Amino acid sequence: MPDEVMWKEFRQIVDHNQIKWMIWEGEPLPEVVGELQRLGVGSIVFDPCGNLPESGDFWSVMRQNVASLKRVFSD
């Protein structure tokens, strides 16, 4: 979990660059997602599927990635 100094630096980056989304390779901590939401930044997971997924297969993971990215690029 980032400390307050890190969040302050991140807030400045968000404000300066108008960041709307954070893309994660795995599920982020709920506390991080909550703080990002307070800053107006959404979160999505883009799984690179470097290992065998727990459920489904490579293609089902990639289809989920496409669905996640559609949320980002529909704004």
C-alpha positions in Angstrom: 0.0 0.0 0.0 1.5 3.4 -1.0 2.2 5.7 1.9 0.8 9.3 2.1 3.9 10.8 0.4 3.5 8.4 -2.6 -0.3 9.3 -2.8 0.5 13.0 -2.8 3.0 12.5 -5.6 0.5 10.4 -7.5 -2.3 13.0 -7.0 0.0 15.6 -8.7 0.6 13.3 -11.6 -3.1 12.6 -12.0 -3.9 16.3 -11.9 -1.1 17.2 -14.3 -1.8 14.4 -16.8 -5.6 14.0 -16.5 -5.2 10.3 -15.8 -8.5 8.4 -15.9 -7.5 4.7 -15.7 -4.9 2.5 -14.0 -4.2 -0.8 -15.8 -3.1 -3.7 -13.6 -1.7 -7.1 -14.4 -3.5 -8.6 -11.4 -6.2 -7.6 -8.9 -5.1 -4.5 -7.0 -5.8 -4.1 -3.3 -9.3 -2.9 -2.6 -7.9 0.0 -0.5 -5.9 1.1 -3.5 -8.9 0.9 -5.8 -10.9 2.9 -3.3 -8.3 5.6 -3.1 -8.0 5.7 -6.9 -11.8 6.1 -7.2 -11.7 9.0 -4.8 -9.2 10.6 -7.2 -11.5 9.9 -10.1 -9.3 7.1 -11.5 -10.8 3.8 -12.6 -9.0 0.5 -12.4 -9.0 -2.4 -14.8 -7.1 -5.7 -15.0 -5.3 -6.7 -18.1 -3.9 -10.2 -17.5 -0.9 -11.0 -19.7 -1.7 -14.7 -19.0 2.0 -15.6 -18.6 0.9 -18.8 -16.7 -1.9 -21.3 -17.0 -5.1 -19.5 -15.8 -6.9 -20.8 -12.7 -10.1 -21.1 -14.8 -10.7 -21.0 -18.6 -7.9 -20.8 -21.1 -5.6 -18.3 -22.8 -8.4 -17.1 -25.2 -11.0 -16.6 -22.4 -8.4 -14.5 -20.5 -7.7 -12.4 -23.7 -11.5 -12.0 -24.3 -11.8 -10.6 -20.8 -8.9 -8.3 -21.4 -10.6 -7.0 -24.6 -13.8 -6.4 -22.6 -11.8 -4.5 -19.9 -10.1 -2.3 -22.5 -13.4 -1.5 -24.2 -14.4 0.2 -20.9 -11.2 2.3 -21.0 -11.5 3.4 -24.6 -15.3 4.0 -24.6 -14.7 7.2 -22.5 
